[in-house]
Structures are given as C-alpha cells and as structure tokens.
C-alpha cells in the first residue's frame, strides 16, 4: 500500500514538474523568462487559468485546443508530462554509485529527479533546436556540486573539499577529452561532427556519475546513436551525413548508468 501510494505520489509530482519543463523547453530557446509572465497560449497570448493548467487532464478536457483561440496545442505537452511522471516513478528505484552508498532514500530521489528534469529539458531542446542551453548546463553543475557538498557533510560531518575537488577535476578532464574528440572528428570529417554543448554536457554528467560512470555513459550513448543511425538509414528517415542531436543519447546513457549504478555495469561486463 505504501509502495503504491509512493508511486502514485511520484507520478503526480512528475506530471506537475513535466508541466513546468514544458515552460522551460518553450521559453529558453525564445529567450523568455521562465518565471514571468505566467503560462500563456503561444498563439493568442492569453494567460491560462488554473483549470487550463492541470497536467494531462486540461489537454484532454480541451481536446487539445486553446479555450480562447481554438488553436491546436501540440501533443508534445501532455507527452512530456506523462513521460516525466513515468520516469519520476521509475527512478524511485535508481541506484546511483555516488549517492547509494551514503545517503537515504529521500536524498537519492530528490537528486534523481533533479538530474532527470535537467536532462529531459536539454534533450528536447536539442532535438528541436540543435542547441544545448548554457543555463541548463549551469543548473546541472550547481545541482551536482550541491549534491557533493551534501554527501560530504552527511558522510564526514563537514565539507570534504577533496571529495568535491575530485568531482570538479573529473568534470574538467571529461570536458577536455571530449573537446579533443570533437576537434579530431571535425578534422576527420571536414565539418563539425559534435557540438561544444555536448562537451559541456559530458562534463556535467561526469560531476554526477564519476569517472567510471562517465565512461559507461558515453559508451552507451554511442551504441544507441549508432543503432539509431543504422535504423534511420535503412528505413530512409535519415540521410547520409545528416546532423542528428547527440544530447538525447548522452542523456540516455547517463540516466541508464544513474539508474543501475556502476556496480551493476561492472558485474554485467565481467559476466560477458
């Protein structure tokens, strides 16, 4: 009963957060504040009432249309709310290497949701705009550093600057290595094969996952990207040398590692 209630709570919280993520995804590329003004219809600019702002339900009741101008509301909005709610529930059971060793369930859950929310926004914006916003990378870094500070206090009863510095050094090295890979690919293919935003995203993930987790995450992301490209070329929805957003694959790799933990990855590799 408690487990079911927790799942239900997580789903409701996730859909509400997903509604806010929709605001971020729309406003960041349009250089609008995510705080002010309140939610409005992108077409007629009318402010939405609370009845028009209920996650999932409002879209269904309004039949996917604005109550004022009858403009169709993209199905992307309820899908992101549903997707976020589902992932919030699933990630109640995550086992991140850094957090699972010396933190309680609530801390693990809060930081899982923070990472999820950040990566969902980055991925969707990259899919539509081929852009990784610096503001979201900054938020990911700040959240990650806060997590490291909190963990060091819980574990040592004081701020362990060595522990935090190790995380920052891992992030810096990851950025430099991925930048080297980016420049190498650019010289090899005579055009940009990776974006600088991808290097920043890898650095941010390194702060959350640690060095081993980052290696796993990047490796997994390339596997999924390769599968996507092969399927895309064979099914003709991708063209040869077509640019694809890479942040979603990095996010997917990072979330897989975060969910299962480094120990699980090691065990599976050793079994192979």
N, C-alpha and C positions, 0 to 999 in steps of 0.2 A: 504493500500500500504506500509506504513512504517512498519507495523507489519510483512507483508510478507517478506519485504526486510531484516528485523532483523532476521527472521527465516532462511532465505537463508544465510545471513552472518554467523550466528551461526553454521549452518551445515557445511559450507566450513571451518570455523576455526576449528570446531570439527574434521573433517576428517584429516586436517593437523596435529593437535595435536595427533590424533589417530595414524598417521604415526610415530610420534616421540615416542609414547607409545610403539609401536612395537619394536623400537630400545631398549628401556629400558627393555622390557619384555624378549628380546633375550639376551641382554648383561649383565644384572645384575646377572643371575644365572651362566654365564660363566666368571664372574669376569673381564669383559671388560669395558673400559671407555665408557660412553655414549656420550662423546664429540668428541673423536678422536679414530680411523680414521673415515672418512665419511662413509656413508652407503655402504655396500658391499654385494655381494652374499655369503651366508654362505657356499655354496658348492665350487665354483671356486675362491672365494675371490676377484673377480673383483669389483672395485669401480663402483657404479651406477652413470649414468649420470642423469641430471635433468629430462630428458624425461622418465627415468625409475623410477622416484621418485614421480610422480604425484599421490596423493591418489586416490584410486579406479580405476582411468582411466588407469594407467600404467598396472595394473594387468589384466584388461580386454583386452587392446590392445595386450599385450604379451601372451594372452591366458593362463595366469597362469604359464608361464615358464620364466626362465632366458634367456636373449637375447644372452648371451655368451656360456653357457654350456647346455642350454635347460633343466636344472633340474627344476622339478615342484616346484612352490612356493606355500606354504601352503595357503589354503583358509582362514586360521586364520587371515592373514594380512589384506585383504580387509574387512573381517567381523568386526575386531576391529576398523578399520577406519570408517566403516558405523555405527557401534554401538556407537562410541564416538560422531560422528556428530549428530546422532539422540538424544542422551542424552543431548548434549550441547543445542540443540534446545528446548527440553522438559523442561530443568531446567532453562530456562529463566523465567519460571513462578513459581519457587520454593518460599516457604515462611518459611525459617528457623526462629526459635524462636529468636535466639540471634541477627541475622542480620536484620530481617524485621522491628524491632521496631525503629531503629535509624540510618538507612543507606539508601543510594539511590540505584536505580536500578543497576547501573554500579558496585558498590562495591559488592552488593549481587551476581551479575552474575559472577564477577571475582573469588570470593571465592567459589562459587558453582562449577565452572569449575576446580578450583584447587583441591577441595575435590574429585570431580568426577574422575579426572585424576589419583590421588593418589590411590583411591580405585580400579579403573579398573586394574592398574598395579599389585597391591597387590593380587587381586582376581585371575587374570590369572596366575601369577607366582605360587600361592598356588595350583591352580588346576593342573598344570603340574609338580610342584616340591615339593609340600607339605612343602612350606617354605615361611615365611613372612620376606622379607628383612629388616634388621635394618635401612638401608639407606633410604628406603621409609617411614618407621615409623618416622625417624628423620625429613624428609622433611614435613610430615604431622604435626608434632609438631611445627616446625618452622613456617609453614604457619598459623597454628592455633593461635600461640602466636602473630604473626604479625597482624592477624585479630583482636584479642582482643585489642592490642595496638591502632590500627587504630580506632576501635569503641569507645574506651575510650577517645581518642583525639577529635573525632567528637562530642561526647556527652557532654564532660566536658571541652573541650578546653585545656586539659592537660592529661598526662598519669595517669590513675587511677590504681595505683598499687594494690589496694584492689580488683578491678574487675578482674585484671589479676591473682592475687594470688588465687582468688576463682576458676578460671578455672583450674589452676595448681593443687590445692588441690582436686578438683573433679576428675581430671585425676589420681592422685596418689591413691585416695581411690578406684576408679574403678579398677585400676590395682591390688591392694591388695585383693579386694573382688573376682576378677576373678581368681587370683592366688590361693586363698583359695579354690574356687570351683574346680580348676584344680587338686590340691592335694587331695581333697576329692574324686573326680572321679577316680583318679589314685589308691587310696587305695581301693575304692569300686570295681572297675573292674580289679584290679591287673595288670594294664598296663596304659600307657598314653592314656587318652581319649580326652584331649585338649592339644594344644601346647602352649609354652610360648609366641610365636609370637601372638597368639590370645589374650592373656592378654595385650600385648603391643598395639595391635590394638584397643581393648576396651578402653584403657587409652587415646589413640589418639582421638578416637571418642568422648570421654567424654569432651575433650577440645573444640570440635566443637559444640556439642549438649547440653552441660549442664547436670546436674544430672538427671532431669526428662526425657530428650530426650534420654539419655543413657539407662535408664531402659526400655523405649519403644523399642529402637533399639535392645537391647539384647533379649527382649521378642519376638519380631517379628522374629529375626534370628532363635531362637529355634523352633518357629512354622513352618517356611519354611524348616528348616533342618529336622524336624520330618516328614513333608509331603513328602519330597524328599526320606527319608529313607524308609517310608512305601510304596511308589510307587516303589522304587528300589527293595525292597524285593519281592513285589507282582509280579513285571514284570521280575524278575531274572536278572537285570543288576547290582545288588548289592548282596553281600554275607553277612550273619550274622556276626556281629562284624568287618566288613570291615572298614578300616580307610577312612574317607572322609575329604576333605579340608573344614574347617569351616569359613575361612576368607571371602569367597564369600557370605555366609549367613549373617555374621556380617556387611559386606559392604552393602548388600541389605537392611538390617534393618536400618542401619544408613542413607542411601540415602532416604528411604521412610519417615523417620522422618524429615530429612532435607527438603524434598520437600513439605510436608504437614504442618509441624510446630507442636509444642506441643499443641497449642490451638485446632487444628483440632482433635488430638488424644483424648484430654480430652472430647471434645464435643461428639465424637463417643462412648466413654466409658460410659458417662453419659446417652446417649440415650439407650444403652444396659441395 
